[in-house]
């Protein structure tokens, strides 16, 4: 059974996912896997692979002209139909504010999720699952006759009253030849985000870039990516992927793997001594990935704004294929066992 446990939540109006392309990048600049190699992904500046520039656009939008219309009176307990608001599944930790395993049926619950993209691009798969018998499946590519961004957006803002949140999900990819462009696989925006003025809002995502897993950050003058570089990868022409389609850092194609993402914001005000700086940290299969660590210091080469992370209290999360993505090559990704918590979740 799908569990939704949120004691304080904002509902964001339904919209259509929008995405744009990026400027071309020279794949040879990153083919060696050298984390100091320069890779320019924008028309105005560059960065380093490991902190590569990504002229951006993101998936997910707010409606009503981006006014971020929310209602703090709407609670997740109401949305889930739960009487007591307490989790009753051992796979949903006591400290969790949201749990989703897609077990309620063969379609996304429209009260919680908004699918976007071409018909058939977003579905509930009953043949692949990490736990239970269902998972979220997002796909694109010429093989399916599907192009363009596609994703499922959580319509319930995730509460993070201290501007800190711990996320955990399991995912599976049909092919580990990761795209050269930077699809945002898991996108996080603030509750007032407006895609029409994306450059005015901090946005962060877990995805891929230049054939590597990455954390992509953009908006408010920041435009860059942290890459988890796999030595020996070569980026294929036209950003079609890399030369290791069967695995990435030991994770096999078709294998479920655990991603944990700890996000610490710093939007509490100048007098707040408990939040000394912003930080995002990724762990895969329980192992921290230093290459994907984002702090004030690691983003410094890009001259980040004072607050380079979105506001996490009421943040909107999108799972799928968004942002800049390759046209033609097949991309299959599955998600399951999603948890948001105010404490570390673990795999």
N, C-alpha and C positions, 0 to 999 in steps of 0.2 A: 504494500500500500504506500502510495506517495504521502509523505508527511510535510506539512507546511506549518512551522511553528515560529511566529513572529509576534512579539508583544507590542512593538511600535514600528509602524511601517508607513511609507507614503506610496500612494498609487499614482502612477504616471500614465497620462493619456496615451492611447494606442496610436502608433505611427507606422510609417513604412521605412524599412532599413534602406539607407542610401550609402553608396560608396563611390569613390573616384579612383583614378589611376595615379601612378607615380611617374616621375621623369625617368628616362632610361639610365641604367647604371652599367658601367663596364665590368662584366663578370671577371675579367682577368685580374682586376685589382684585388679580388678576394680569393682567387683560385688556390693560392698557396696555403690558405688557412692561417697566414701570419696575422696575429691579432694587432699588429701595429701598422698593417697595410692600410693605405688610404682608400676609401670608397665613397665617392660623391654621389648622393642620391637626390640631390635637389639642384635647382638652377642657381642657387645663391651661395651654397657653401657645402662643405664636406665634413667628414668625421673619420674615425678609425674603425676598422672592422674589430668587433668587440665593443665598439661604441660608434656604430655606423650611422651615417645620416640617412634618414628616411623621409623624404618629402611626403607628407602624410595626407591621408584622409581616413576616416574611421567609419565603422558600421554602427548603426543605431542612431536614433534621433528622437527629439522630443517634439510634441505637437503644439498646436495653438501658437505658432510663431516662436516656439522655443521659450515660452514663458515658464516652462517647468511646472505646470499646474500640478499641485499635489494636494493631498488631504491627509493630515495627520490624524483625522478622526476615524479613518478606515484602518482596521487592524487585520493582521494576517489570520488571527483566530477566526474572524468573521469570514475571510476569504476561503479558509480551509474547511470551514464547517466544524472546527474543533470547539468543544464546549469548555475544556479546561486549559487549552493552549499548551499542554505538556506533551512532549514526544513519547510515543508508546512503542518504538521500534528500537531494538538493540543497536542497529546500524546508524541511528540518529543520536549523537551524543547529547547528554543532558544540557550542555552549554550551547548547543546549536540554536541558531535563530531561523534556519531554513534547511530542510533536507528534501532532496528530490531524487527518486529512482525510477520515475516514469512508469510506475506499475498500476496506474489507475485505469488504463485502457489502451486502445490502439491508436489514439490520437492525443495531441497535446491539449491540456486543459486550457480553454480560451480565457478563463478567469485569471490564469497565472502566466501564460506564455503567449507571445505574439510571434508567429512564424513570418518570415519575409523571404522573398526570392521567387524564382520560377516554380510553377506547380511541380511537385515531386522532388524538389530539392531538399525539403525538410520533412522528416517523417519519424514516426516511432517504429523502430525495428524490433520485431519479435523473434529474430533469429540470432541476434548478438546482444549480450548483456554481461556486465561485470557481476551484478547481483540481481536476483530475480530473473524475469524473462523478457524485460524490455529495456531499450536504450534510445537515446536521441541520436539520429543519423542525419548528417548534413553532407551533401555531395554536389559536385559540379564537374563539368568537363565535356568534351566532344563525345566521349563514350556514352554519356547519358543524354546528349543533346541539351545540356544545361550550361548556361553561362551567366555570369553576374553574381553579385553578392547574395548570400543566403544564410539565414541564421534564425535562432529562436531567442527572443528577448524576454527576460524576466520582467513582468509588469509591476512587480512589487519591489519597491526600494528596500535595500538591505539595511537594517538599522546598525549603526556603529556610533553610539553616542560619544565615545572617546576618539572618534576618527581613526579607529583601528579595527581591522577585520582579518580573520583567518579563513581562507577558502581552501577547500579540498575537493578534487573531482578525479574520476578515472576517465581515461580517454584511450582511444584506439585509432590507428591510422592504417588505411589499406595499403599504403605505399610510403615508405620512409624516404623517398626521393623528394625531399622537402622543396617547396617552390622557391625560386629566386626572388620573386617579389615578396611583399610582406603581408600575407593574409593575417588578419587579426582573428585568432581562433577563440579567444576569450577576451572580450572587450569590457572595460570598466569606464563609466562616465559618471559625472556628478548628477544630482537630481534635477538640475536646471539646464542640462546640456541642450544645445541647439545645433544640429548638424549644418544648418545654413550659415552659422558663424563659428565653425569648429575651431578656428584659429584663436578664438577668444576664450576657449575652455581647455583646461588640462584633461588629457585623456591618456590612458595607459592600457596596454594589452599584452597578453601572452600569445605568441604566434610563431611565425618563421620569417627569416629574411636571409637572402643570399645562401639558401640551402641549409640553414642552421636554425635550430630553435632559438627564439629571441624574446626579449621584452622590448616592446616598441612604445615610445612616449612622444607625444606631440601636442601642440597647442601652446598658446602664450609665449611663442618664440622658441620653444623647445621642439626639436625635430631630430630624433635619434633612436638608436637601437643598441641593446646589449646582446651580443651573440654568444651562444654556447658552441664554440668552434670544435668541430670534429676533424682532427688531422687527417689529411689524405683526401678529403672531399674536394671535388672539382665542380664548379657551377657550370651546368650545361648552357648552350647558346639559347638566347631568347628567354632566359630566366625559367626554363622548363623544369629545373630541379637540380639535383646533384647526382654524383655517380655511385651512390651507395643506397640503392632503392630497397634493399632487404633489411637494413638496420640503421639505427642512429644511436651512437653512444651505447651500443649493446642492447637497445630496445628493438625487438624484431617487428617487422611489418605484421599487422594483424594481432599484435599482442597488447593486452590491456596494461596500462601503466598509470601510476598514481602521481598526480601533481598537487603540491601544496604551495599556496601563495599567501604570504603574510604581508599585509599592507598597512603601514603606519603613516598616517597623515599628520599634518601640523597646522591645523586651521582653528586652533583654540584661542588665538589672541596673543598679543605680545607679552602679557603677564603670566602666561601658562608655562610653568617650569617643568611640567611633567612630559612635555613633548619637545625635546631639544632639536629635533630635525626629522625630515621625512625619510622613509626607508621602504623599499620593497625587496622581498627575498623569496626566491623560488627553490623548492626542493623537489626532486624527482625520485620516486621510489624510496623516499625517506632520506635521501642524501642531498644536502645543500649544494647548489650550483653557484659557486662564487662568480662565474662569468656573467651571471644574470642579476647580480646584486645591484640595486639602484639606491644611491644615497646622494646627498648634496654634493659630496666630493666626487663620486664617480660620474655624475652628470655635469660636473663643472666645465669640461671642455666645450660644452654646448651653450654656455652662458644661460643656465636655466632661470626661470622666474623665481620669485621668493617661494611660491607654492607650485611645484611642478606636478604634484599628484592631484587627482580630482578629490572633491570632498566625498569621503566614504560613507558618511551618515546619510542614508537614503539613496546610496549609489545604485545605478542601473547596470545590470550585467547581461551580456549577450554572448551566446555560445553558437559558433558556426564558422562561416567563411566570409569575412568582411574586409574592408579597407582596400588595399591594392592586392590584386590577385591575378594569376596568369589566366589567359583565355585559351581554352583548348585542352591543356593537360588535365587528366583526371585527378580529382582530390576528394578523398573519402575520409570523414572523421566521425567518430562516435563519442558520445559523452554519457556518463552514468554516475550514480552515487555521488551527487553534488551535495556539499555541505558548506554552510557559512556558520561561523561560530565566533564568539568573543574569546575563545581559548584555542590553542593549537589542537588540531583534530587528529593528525597522524594518518598513516596508510593502513 
